[in-house]
Amino acid sequence: MALVPVVVCLGEALIDRLGPPGGDPAVDRPVDDRLGGAPANVACGLARLGTEVAFAGRLGQDAIGDAFSHLFAERGVETTLLQRDGERPSRIVLVRRARDGERQFQGFAGDQGAGFADQALEPAPLPQARWLLIGTLPLATPASASALLSAVHQAESLGTAIALDVNWRPTFWDASADPGAEPSAAALAAMQPLLDRAALIKLAREEALWLFNSDDPGAIQQALPQRPDVVVTDGAAPVRWQLGAESGEQFAFQPPTVVDTTGAGDAFTAGLLHRWSSPPQERIRFAAACGALVCGGAGGIDPQPKEAQVEAFLGEVS
């Protein structure tokens, strides 16, 4: 490794194909292709904030893979763990945007019959780091699930804390699924080993209700044997959190403009990990500001703020 990362972000890097507001990205034009994928978004967000970070994932030997390689180099993300696939393409996700900026993932494009590169992620040795940031999407395919679980077991042996952003997306498990469908019993069972090992769990309110029948971070913490830190987000409603023995709520900051909410949760996660050594309330407040600022531009990566921009924004809203 060229650097010793504070965070290793493992999982998908892909294209978010944003449809015109109110339109269908599969047929309506113009579309706006943006580099994305939750772990890639978090990695780029951390790097822009100034945290040393590595990305572990798999991309095609295609223009999308090349674009990510250039992006990671530009941001300073370590890519020793980035795999390239000569058979499978990088994934394109079709994103339907409402006129108010809210989005819904509705399917994929680019599959040539062999699936997508991220589905074929292979296990690889991980460096020692403070955090391994993961989501649940690699669990949807056997090969990538095996690579994810290998990384989790390595992290445990290395003393690396696991941060889990649940990020439930039913279409990754079944391309024909309703984008609003809840997890199946099989998906819930697959997620449980991650929930039981994570030191930090971030989840949306609906995910909390599906997984724990509660949206109370304190109750979720007590429901798991390792008593993790828990953050529950709820769109524009306040973030609720339980970090160790401390708990609270943080109202959502209103960004100056809302262009697209894609990547807001990932910017929040990046801000949270970046400020982890700060007091709990300050961590959450900084993270909330990161999430708000990324809504001011299209896609989940380009509008990500630098630390000084976040500090300036917090100074204005104080």
ZALO-36957 format. One record per residue (C-alpha): residue in one letter; x, y, z. Coordinates in steps of 0.2 Angstrom, whole numbers, padded with zeros to 4 digits, always signed. Layout:
<recs>
AXYZ...
</recs>
This chain:
<recs>
M+0000+0000+0000A+0006+0017-0004L-0002+0024+0012V-0009+0016+0028P-0027+0020+0026V-0038+0026+0041V-0053+0019+0032V-0055+0005+0019C-0071+0006+0009L-0077-0010+0001G-0090-0013-0011E-0098-0006-0027A-0092+0008-0038L-0104+0012-0053I-0113+0024-0064D-0129+0033-0057R-0138+0037-0073L-0149+0051-0068G-0165+0054-0078P-0172+0071-0082P-0183+0077-0067G-0199+0068-0067G-0194+0057-0082D-0188+0039-0085P-0169+0037-0086A-0172+0021-0097V-0180+0031-0111D-0181+0049-0108R-0167+0061-0112P-0156+0070-0107V-0148+0058-0094D-0134+0063-0083D-0121+0050-0080R-0112+0052-0063L-0099+0041-0055G-0106+0034-0039G-0109+0018-0028A-0110+0020-0009P-0093+0014-0004A-0085+0024-0019N-0094+0039-0013V-0089+0038+0005A-0071+0035-0001C-0071+0050-0012G-0079+0060+0002L-0067+0055+0015A-0052+0059+0004R-0059+0076+0000L-0061+0080+0019G-0043+0074+0021T-0044+0057+0028E-0033+0044+0021V-0043+0030+0013A-0042+0015+0002F-0056+0008-0010A-0058-0011-0012G-0070-0015-0027R-0071-0022-0044L-0074-0013-0060G-0074-0017-0079Q-0060-0015-0091D-0070-0001-0099A-0072+0018-0099I-0082+0018-0083G-0067+0009-0074D-0055+0021-0082A-0065+0036-0076F-0065+0029-0058S-0046+0026-0059H-0044+0044-0064L-0056+0050-0051F-0047+0040-0037A-0030+0046-0042E-0036+0064-0042R-0044+0063-0025G-0029+0053-0018V-0039+0037-0014E-0028+0022-0013T-0032+0009-0026T-0021-0006-0023L-0036-0016-0019L-0046-0010-0034Q-0049-0025-0046R-0052-0024-0065D-0063-0037-0074G-0060-0041-0092E-0076-0050-0095R-0090-0041-0085P-0094-0022-0087S-0095-0009-0074R-0113-0007-0068I-0125+0007-0073V-0139+0011-0061L-0155+0019-0068V-0160+0033-0056R-0177+0041-0057R-0177+0059-0050A-0193+0067-0044R-0194+0086-0047D-0190+0090-0029G-0173+0081-0031E-0178+0064-0022R-0173+0049-0031Q-0177+0031-0033F-0166+0017-0040Q-0176+0007-0054G-0165-0005-0063F-0149-0007-0072A-0141-0005-0089G-0125-0012-0097D-0126-0030-0093Q-0120-0041-0108G-0125-0057-0101A-0111-0061-0088G-0117-0049-0075F-0108-0034-0068A-0090-0033-0062D-0095-0029-0044Q-0104-0045-0043A-0088-0055-0046L-0077-0046-0032E-0064-0058-0026P-0057-0059-0009A-0040-0050-0006P-0029-0047+0009L-0034-0031+0018P-0022-0019+0027Q-0024-0014+0045A-0035+0001+0046R-0046+0010+0059W-0062+0006+0050L-0068-0006+0036L-0084+0003+0029I-0096-0009+0021G-0114-0010+0015T-0126-0025+0011L-0126-0025-0008P-0112-0037-0010L-0122-0050-0001A-0134-0051-0016T-0122-0061-0026P-0112-0077-0020A-0095-0072-0026S-0096-0054-0019A-0104-0060-0003S-0089-0072+0000A-0077-0058-0003L-0087-0046+0009L-0087-0059+0023S-0069-0063+0020A-0065-0044+0023V-0076-0044+0038H-0066-0059+0046Q-0050-0051+0041A-0055-0035+0050E-0060-0044+0066S-0042-0052+0066L-0034-0036+0062G-0043-0026+0076T-0051-0015+0062A-0068-0008+0067I-0083-0012+0055A-0094+0002+0050L-0110-0004+0041D-0121+0007+0031V-0136-0005+0028N-0141+0004+0011W-0155-0009+0006R-0158-0008-0012P-0170-0022-0018T-0166-0021-0036F-0148-0027-0033W-0155-0043-0026D-0169-0045-0039A-0168-0033-0054S-0187-0035-0056A-0191-0031-0038D-0201-0016-0033P-0188-0002-0028G-0198+0001-0012A-0199-0018-0007E-0194-0023+0010P-0180-0036+0013S-0185-0054+0011A-0182-0067+0024A-0166-0073+0015A-0159-0056+0013L-0162-0052+0032A-0153-0069+0036A-0139-0064+0025M-0137-0047+0034Q-0137-0053+0051P-0119-0058+0053L-0114-0040+0048L-0126-0033+0060D-0119-0044+0074R-0101-0038+0070A-0102-0020+0066A-0096-0007+0078L-0106+0007+0070I-0122+0004+0061K-0130+0018+0050L-0147+0015+0043A-0162+0024+0037R-0178+0024+0047E-0187+0011+0036E-0172+0000+0037A-0172+0001+0056L-0191-0004+0056W-0188-0019+0044L-0173-0025+0053F-0177-0022+0071N-0195-0017+0072S-0189-0001+0080D-0182+0016+0074D-0175+0020+0091P-0156+0019+0090G-0154+0015+0109A-0166+0000+0107I-0156-0006+0092Q-0140-0004+0101Q-0147-0015+0115A-0154-0028+0103L-0136-0033+0097P-0123-0042+0107Q-0109-0030+0103R-0119-0014+0108P-0114-0005+0093D-0115+0014+0089V-0131+0017+0080V-0137+0031+0068V-0154+0032+0061T-0157+0044+0047D-0174+0049+0040G-0173+0061+0025A-0176+0078+0030A-0182+0073+0047P-0169+0074+0062V-0155+0061+0063R-0157+0051+0079W-0141+0043+0086Q-0134+0032+0100L-0115+0034+0101G-0109+0024+0116A-0119+0029+0131E-0124+0046+0123S-0139+0049+0113G-0148+0064+0104E-0156+0071+0088Q-0149+0082+0075F-0160+0092+0064A-0157+0091+0045F-0148+0107+0038Q-0156+0115+0024P-0144+0117+0009P-0144+0133-0001T-0151+0124-0016V-0157+0106-0019V-0152+0099-0036D-0151+0080-0032T-0151+0071-0015T-0140+0056-0022G-0125+0053-0011A-0132+0064+0004G-0131+0049+0015D-0114+0044+0009A-0107+0061+0012F-0115+0060+0030T-0105+0044+0033A-0089+0051+0026G-0091+0066+0038L-0095+0055+0053L-0080+0044+0051H-0069+0059+0047R-0074+0067+0063W-0075+0051+0074S-0062+0058+0087S-0073+0073+0091P-0087+0073+0104P-0103+0063+0098Q-0114+0079+0095E-0100+0087+0085R-0098+0071+0074I-0116+0071+0070R-0117+0089+0067F-0102+0089+0055A-0109+0074+0046A-0126+0082+0044A-0118+0097+0036C-0109+0086+0024G-0125+0078+0019A-0134+0094+0016L-0120+0102+0005V-0119+0087-0007C-0137+0090-0012G-0132+0107-0020G-0125+0098-0035A-0128+0083-0047G-0122+0066-0042G-0115+0059-0026I-0096+0064-0029D-0093+0080-0038P-0102+0091-0025Q-0093+0083-0010P-0087+0097+0001K-0069+0100+0008E-0067+0102+0027A-0066+0121+0026Q-0082+0122+0016V-0091+0112+0030E-0084+0123+0043A-0089+0138+0034F-0107+0132+0032L-0108+0127+0050G-0102+0144+0055E-0116+0152+0045V-0130+0141+0052S-0124+0142+0070
</recs>
